Amino acid sequence: MMNYLVVGSGLFGATFAYEAALRGHTVNVIEKRDHIAGNVYTEDVDGIQVHKYGAHIFHTSKDDVWDYVNKFADFNSFINSPVARYKGEVYNLPFNMNTFVRMFDVSSINEVKQILEMQRQPYENMTPHNLEEQALKLVGPTIYKKLIKGYTEKQWGKSCVDLPAFIIRRIPIRFTFDNNYFNDKYQGIPIGGYTQIVEKMLSSENIAVEKNTDFMRHKQSWLDQFDKVIYTGAIDEFFNYQLGELEYRSLRLETDRLDLGNYQGNAVTNFTDKEVPFTRVIEHKFFDVENSPADKTVITREYPDKWEVGKERYYPVNDSKNNKLYRNYRELAKKLPNVIFGGRLGMYRYMNMDEVISSALQLVNKEFGK
């Protein structure tokens, strides 16, 4: 039997800890924050499950992952149907016939296709060198100006002409009246929030959990105590930034409790003009409206923020410079066979929740066999 240390209690760390404990191994989980569950942490505010670190909507096409998470919580039938606001105009997302009817004031699919073809035609032979050129080639100037440009520049803190084209390799366009944002087979929100999932994962008598514990303060001591370490923090921080800092974008979240039954009528509203400083507003009760109070609501405004040491890391900047730096850190990691780096920070990769769980289960299979 092995003695594991899991650094971080998000979905990756908790999934591994649960599976290791099932097999009889002892696991210590240490968490830097004062709560478990990482960025999927939800807390009860006035009977509403508030997504403390921004909207988390579970969606997957993987049968095994869907069956897995349903062992720990019952999921509702929430369908993500966000809207976008641009200078007082309201559009459905993703780009579909509801969007186009409103934007172009036409009603037939053929008319929409003709307009899009006409708008894209000047750019069809262009080789895009930046995000703006890529967007113009894919959707033309009207959609780009109203629904992409301002939002993207706020999100990344740079002009679209200074952002790489690969960020939007493709833009989904649907010629149907379907506002479901995701194409995945399964979608929903756990009734009672996400925190309960991690609580159940970490409830084994083989697992000990310590919160308010910073691994980096006594790194060598922790490494010496355990057979193996599963590290889900930032890989560059583990190595004390000796090769340089990997770049991220952060968020500043501003949450308000309101004595209203309804603030915006849906869970997620994007604000796509640059003059509005936040990118979106989340109204948490609409993730599970049936189990939320009728007379209260909680909203969160998301303000994109420049990341620096001490702030929360949200979005890795996976350009060529940062990816090269990450590969160099991976070479350092190979010299530590008893340390396994996982999760979005350990692997410097944005991952949806199902990808995090799937990645953790792959590690479990590698570590213990199927």
C-alpha positions in Angstrom: 0.0 0.0 0.0 1.2 3.5 -0.9 1.1 6.7 1.1 0.0 9.6 -1.2 0.0 13.3 -0.7 -2.5 15.1 -2.9 -1.9 18.9 -3.2 -5.2 20.6 -4.0 -8.7 19.5 -3.4 -10.3 20.4 -6.8 -11.9 17.8 -9.1 -8.6 16.3 -10.2 -7.1 15.9 -6.8 -10.3 14.7 -5.2 -11.0 12.1 -7.9 -7.5 10.6 -7.6 -7.8 10.6 -3.8 -11.1 8.9 -3.9 -9.9 6.2 -6.3 -6.7 5.6 -4.4 -8.5 5.3 -1.1 -11.0 2.8 -2.6 -7.9 0.6 -3.4 -6.8 0.7 0.2 -4.0 3.4 -0.1 -3.7 6.1 2.5 -4.1 9.7 1.2 -3.4 13.1 2.7 -5.1 16.0 0.9 -3.8 19.5 1.6 -5.6 22.6 0.5 -4.3 26.1 0.4 -7.7 27.7 0.7 -10.1 27.6 3.6 -12.5 25.3 1.7 -12.3 22.2 -0.5 -13.4 21.8 -4.1 -11.1 24.3 -5.8 -12.7 26.5 -8.4 -15.9 24.4 -8.5 -16.7 25.4 -4.9 -20.3 26.4 -4.3 -21.7 27.9 -1.2 -25.3 28.4 0.0 -26.3 32.1 0.1 -29.9 32.7 1.0 -30.8 29.2 -0.2 -29.1 29.8 -3.6 -26.0 27.7 -4.6 -23.5 30.4 -5.6 -20.6 29.5 -7.9 -17.9 31.2 -6.0 -15.3 31.2 -8.8 -17.6 31.8 -11.8 -20.1 29.8 -13.7 -19.5 26.0 -13.8 -21.8 24.1 -16.1 -21.2 20.4 -16.3 -21.4 19.0 -19.8 -19.9 16.0 -21.5 -20.4 13.4 -24.2 -18.5 10.8 -22.3 -20.9 8.1 -20.9 -18.4 6.9 -18.3 -17.7 10.4 -16.9 -21.4 11.2 -16.7 -22.1 8.0 -14.9 -19.2 8.7 -12.6 -20.3 12.2 -11.4 -23.8 11.0 -10.9 -22.6 8.6 -8.2 -21.9 11.7 -6.1 -24.9 14.0 -6.8 -28.2 14.2 -8.6 -28.1 16.6 -11.6 -30.9 18.7 -12.9 -31.7 19.3 -16.6 -30.2 22.8 -16.9 -29.5 23.8 -20.5 -27.0 26.6 -20.9 -28.7 29.3 -23.2 -26.7 32.5 -22.6 -27.6 35.8 -24.2 -25.3 38.7 -25.3 -26.0 42.4 -24.8 -24.4 44.9 -27.2 -25.2 48.6 -26.7 -28.8 47.8 -25.7 -29.3 45.1 -28.3 -29.9 41.5 -27.1 -28.8 38.4 -29.0 -28.9 34.7 -28.4 -25.7 32.6 -28.1 -24.3 30.5 -29.7 -24.7 32.1 -33.2 -27.9 30.6 -34.5 -31.0 31.6 -36.4 -32.4 33.5 -33.4 -29.1 35.6 -33.5 -29.2 36.2 -37.2 -32.9 37.1 -37.4 -32.4 39.7 -34.8 -29.1 41.0 -36.2 -29.9 41.1 -40.0 -33.7 41.6 -39.8 -34.3 38.6 -42.1 -36.3 35.5 -41.5 -35.1 32.7 -43.9 -32.1 30.5 -43.8 -31.2 31.3 -47.4 -31.2 35.0 -46.7 -28.9 34.5 -43.7 -26.5 32.4 -45.7 -26.4 35.0 -48.4 -25.6 37.8 -46.0 -22.9 35.8 -44.3 -21.4 34.8 -47.6 -21.4 38.4 -48.8 -19.8 39.6 -45.6 -17.1 36.9 -45.6 -16.3 37.2 -49.3 -13.7 40.0 -49.0 -11.6 37.9 -46.6 -12.0 34.4 -48.0 -8.5 34.3 -49.6 -6.8 35.9 -46.7 -4.3 34.0 -44.5 -5.2 35.3 -41.0 -2.3 36.6 -39.0 -4.3 37.6 -35.9 -7.6 37.0 -34.2 -9.3 39.9 -35.9 -8.5 38.6 -39.4 -9.5 35.1 -38.4 -12.9 36.3 -37.1 -13.6 38.4 -40.2 -12.8 35.4 -42.4 -15.2 33.2 -40.4 -18.2 35.4 -39.7 -17.7 38.8 -41.4 -17.6 42.3 -39.9 -21.1 42.7 -38.3 -20.9 39.7 -36.0 -17.3 40.4 -35.3 -17.9 44.0 -34.3 -21.0 43.3 -32.1 -20.4 39.9 -30.5 -16.7 39.1 -30.6 -14.4 42.2 -30.7 -15.2 43.9 -27.4 -15.7 40.8 -25.4 -12.5 39.2 -26.6 -10.4 42.4 -26.0 -11.8 42.7 -22.4 -11.2 39.0 -21.8 -7.5 39.0 -22.9 -6.6 42.6 -22.1 -5.2 43.1 -25.7 -6.4 44.3 -29.0 -7.7 41.6 -31.3 -5.0 42.5 -33.8 -2.4 41.6 -31.2 -4.0 38.3 -30.3 -3.1 35.1 -32.2 -5.5 33.7 -34.7 -5.6 30.2 -33.1 -7.7 31.5 -30.2 -10.8 31.2 -32.5 -9.8 28.5 -35.0 -13.5 28.1 -35.7 -16.7 29.7 -34.7 -19.8 27.5 -34.5 -22.6 28.8 -36.7 -26.0 27.0 -36.5 -28.8 27.5 -39.0 -31.3 26.3 -36.5 -33.4 28.0 -33.8 -31.5 26.2 -31.1 -30.1 28.2 -28.1 -28.4 25.3 -26.4 -24.8 26.5 -26.1 -23.2 23.0 -25.9 -23.4 20.1 -28.3 -22.7 17.5 -25.6 -24.9 14.5 -25.0 -25.2 15.3 -21.2 -25.6 18.6 -19.4 -26.7 19.8 -16.0 -26.0 21.3 -12.6 -25.7 19.2 -9.4 -28.7 19.8 -7.2 -27.2 21.2 -4.0 -24.0 22.5 -5.7 -20.6 21.1 -6.6 -19.0 21.1 -3.1 -21.0 18.1 -2.0 -19.4 16.1 -4.8 -15.9 16.7 -3.5 -17.1 16.2 0.1 -18.3 12.7 -0.8 -15.1 11.9 -2.7 -13.0 12.9 0.3 -15.1 11.2 3.0 -13.2 7.9 3.1 -11.5 6.9 6.4 -8.4 6.4 4.3 -8.3 10.2 3.5 -7.2 13.0 5.8 -7.9 16.6 4.7 -6.0 19.7 5.9 -7.2 23.1 4.8 -5.4 26.4 5.1 -2.2 24.5 4.3 0.4 25.9 1.8 2.5 23.1 0.3 5.1 25.6 -0.9 5.9 26.8 2.6 7.3 23.4 3.6 7.7 21.7 0.2 10.7 19.5 0.9 9.2 18.3 4.2 6.1 17.2 2.4 8.1 15.5 -0.4 10.2 13.6 2.2 7.1 12.3 4.1 5.2 10.6 1.2 5.8 7.8 -1.3 4.2 9.9 -4.1 2.9 13.4 -4.5 0.0 14.4 -6.8 0.5 18.1 -7.3 -2.4 20.1 -8.9 -1.0 23.6 -8.3 0.9 25.7 -10.8 3.9 23.9 -12.2 6.0 27.0 -12.4 5.3 27.9 -8.8 6.4 24.3 -7.7 9.8 25.1 -9.2 9.9 28.6 -7.7 9.5 30.2 -11.1 13.2 29.4 -11.8 12.6 29.4 -15.6 10.1 32.3 -15.5 6.4 32.8 -14.9 3.8 31.2 -17.0 1.2 33.7 -18.1 -2.5 33.6 -17.1 -5.5 35.8 -17.2 -7.3 36.4 -13.9 -10.8 37.5 -12.9 -12.2 39.9 -10.3 -15.6 38.8 -9.2 -18.1 41.2 -7.7 -21.1 39.5 -6.0 -24.3 41.1 -4.8 -27.3 39.7 -2.9 -30.5 41.3 -4.1 -34.1 41.3 -2.7 -35.4 40.6 -6.1 -37.0 37.5 -7.6 -35.4 38.0 -11.0 -32.5 40.3 -12.1 -31.8 39.3 -15.7 -34.0 36.3 -16.5 -31.3 33.8 -17.2 -28.1 32.3 -15.8 -25.5 34.0 -18.0 -25.5 37.3 -19.9 -22.4 38.3 -21.9 -21.7 42.0 -22.3 -19.9 42.4 -25.6 -19.3 46.1 -26.0 -15.9 47.3 -24.7 -17.5 50.2 -22.8 -19.0 47.9 -20.2 -16.0 46.9 -18.0 -17.3 43.4 -17.1 -17.6 40.5 -19.5 -20.6 38.8 -18.1 -23.2 38.7 -15.3 -24.1 35.4 -13.7 -27.5 35.0 -11.9 -26.9 31.9 -9.8 -30.5 31.0 -9.0 -31.1 30.2 -12.6 -28.7 27.3 -12.5 -31.3 25.5 -10.3 -34.3 27.8 -10.2 -36.7 25.1 -8.9 -34.6 24.8 -5.7 -34.0 28.5 -5.2 -36.1 31.0 -3.2 -38.6 33.0 -5.3 -38.0 36.4 -3.7 -34.2 36.6 -3.6 -31.3 36.4 -6.1 -27.5 36.6 -6.2 -25.6 38.0 -9.1 -21.9 38.0 -9.9 -20.1 40.4 -12.3 -16.9 39.1 -13.9 -14.2 41.6 -14.5 -11.2 40.3 -16.5 -7.9 41.1 -14.7 -4.2 41.0 -15.4 -2.7 38.0 -13.5 0.2 38.5 -11.2 1.6 36.3 -8.3 -0.9 36.3 -5.5 -4.0 36.4 -7.7 -6.2 33.5 -8.8 -5.1 31.8 -12.1 -8.1 31.3 -14.4 -7.1 31.1 -18.1 -3.6 30.0 -19.3 -2.3 32.0 -22.2 -1.3 29.1 -24.4 0.7 31.0 -27.0 3.9 29.7 -28.5 6.1 31.5 -25.9 4.2 30.2 -22.9 3.8 26.7 -24.3 7.6 26.5 -24.8 8.2 27.6 -21.2 5.7 25.0 -20.0 7.6 22.3 -22.0 10.8 23.3 -20.3 9.1 23.0 -16.9 7.9 19.5 -17.9 11.5 18.6 -18.5 12.3 19.6 -14.9 9.3 17.6 -13.7 10.6 14.4 -15.4 13.5 14.5 -13.0 11.0 14.0 -10.1 9.5 10.5 -10.7 7.6 10.6 -7.4 5.8 13.8 -8.2 2.9 13.7 -10.7 1.6 17.0 -12.0 -2.1 17.1 -12.9 -5.1 19.4 -13.4 -5.3 22.6 -15.3 -2.5 24.4 -13.4 -0.2 21.4 -13.2 -0.7 20.7 -16.9 -1.0 24.4 -18.0 -4.1 23.7 -20.0 -7.7 24.9 -19.8 -9.9 22.0 -19.2 -13.7 21.6 -18.8 -14.8 19.7 -15.8 -15.4 16.4 -17.6 -11.9 16.6 -19.0 -10.4 17.1 -15.5 -12.2 14.0 -14.2 -11.3 12.0 -17.3 -7.7 13.0 -17.0 -7.6 12.0 -13.3 -9.2 8.7 -14.1 -6.5 8.1 -16.8 -3.9 8.7 -14.1 -5.7 6.3 -11.8 -5.6 3.6 -14.5 -1.9 4.3 -15.1 -1.1 4.2 -11.4 -3.2 1.2 -10.4 -4.3 -0.6 -13.5 -7.9 -0.9 -14.7 
